[in-house]
Amino acid sequence: MLTTSLDVESSAFEAASGWHLRPEGACNGDVCVPLPDGVRSSDGTRVQLDLLAERLGAPLVHDEERGLYAMGPATITGHALTSAEAPELELPDLDGNLFRLSSLHGRKVLLVAWASW
């Protein structure tokens, strides 16, 4: 989730994260995490992203220069990945032919990502 403020609309958080805010806490599938006081606004329409990220075990970074906050996926389960399945990727190879990651289904694959910044 990308935002310019730590105070975000609950509906925007839900749409971006897949978590649903219910009376019992933040829920994703069968997992519900109780939320402490101060995470939700009194009317329930806004949440404090820093408090919520901490409770869910989600990384939160701030880019001061651009005035942006980014919250990553929750790791409440103790694992950074919930599965070892990669999403479908389709990219051109060095010859310009499209390559699909799924063509390697059933084989062990190491994905290396690099960025110049």
C-alpha positions in Angstrom: 0.0 0.0 0.0 1.3 3.5 -0.9 0.0 6.6 0.8 1.1 10.1 1.6 -0.1 9.9 5.2 -0.1 7.5 8.1 -3.8 8.4 8.7 -5.6 6.5 6.0 -9.2 5.6 5.1 -10.2 2.2 6.3 -11.7 1.3 3.0 -8.5 2.2 1.2 -6.5 0.0 3.5 -8.8 -2.9 3.0 -8.8 -2.5 -0.8 -5.0 -2.3 -0.9 -4.1 -5.0 1.7 -6.8 -7.7 1.5 -7.3 -7.3 5.3 -10.8 -6.5 6.5 -11.4 -4.4 9.6 -14.1 -6.0 11.8 -15.1 -5.5 15.4 -12.9 -8.4 16.5 -9.9 -6.9 14.7 -8.1 -7.0 11.3 -9.0 -10.3 9.5 -7.6 -12.0 6.5 -9.2 -15.4 5.7 -9.3 -17.4 9.0 -6.7 -15.1 10.7 -8.0 -12.3 12.9 -5.6 -10.0 14.8 -7.0 -8.0 17.7 -6.3 -4.3 17.3 -5.3 -2.0 20.2 -6.9 1.3 21.1 -5.8 4.1 18.9 -5.5 2.1 15.6 -9.0 3.1 14.4 -10.6 6.5 14.5 -13.6 6.9 16.8 -16.0 6.6 13.9 -14.1 3.7 12.3 -13.6 5.3 9.0 -9.8 5.8 9.3 -6.8 3.9 10.7 -3.3 4.7 11.8 -1.1 2.8 9.4 2.0 2.8 11.6 0.2 1.2 14.5 -1.6 -1.2 12.2 1.5 -2.3 10.4 3.3 -2.9 13.7 0.4 -5.1 14.9 0.3 -7.1 11.6 4.0 -7.5 11.4 4.1 -5.6 8.1 7.1 -3.6 7.0 6.5 0.2 6.8 8.9 2.5 5.1 8.9 6.3 4.6 10.4 8.2 1.7 10.8 11.7 3.1 11.9 13.2 -0.1 8.8 12.2 -1.9 6.5 12.3 1.1 5.4 8.6 0.7 4.8 5.7 3.0 4.8 2.1 1.8 3.4 -0.8 3.8 4.4 -4.3 2.7 2.6 -7.6 3.2 1.8 -8.7 6.7 4.0 -11.4 8.3 1.7 -12.2 11.2 2.2 -15.9 10.4 6.0 -15.6 10.9 6.7 -16.2 7.3 7.4 -13.5 4.7 5.7 -15.7 2.0 2.5 -17.5 2.5 3.4 -20.0 -0.2 6.3 -20.8 -2.5 4.3 -20.1 -5.6 5.3 -17.2 -7.8 2.7 -15.2 -9.7 2.6 -15.7 -13.5 5.4 -13.6 -15.1 5.6 -13.0 -18.8 8.7 -11.1 -20.0 10.7 -10.9 -23.3 13.9 -12.9 -23.4 17.1 -11.5 -24.9 15.9 -12.3 -28.4 12.5 -10.6 -27.8 10.5 -13.8 -27.5 8.0 -14.0 -24.7 8.9 -16.3 -21.8 6.4 -17.5 -19.2 7.5 -18.4 -15.8 4.8 -21.1 -15.7 6.8 -23.0 -18.4 9.1 -24.0 -15.6 6.3 -25.4 -13.5 7.4 -28.3 -11.2 11.1 -27.2 -11.4 13.0 -25.3 -8.8 13.6 -21.7 -9.9 15.7 -18.9 -8.5 14.4 -15.5 -9.4 16.9 -12.6 -9.2 15.6 -9.1 -9.3 17.8 -6.0 -9.7 17.2 -2.3 -9.9 19.6 0.5 -10.5 18.3 2.7 -7.8 
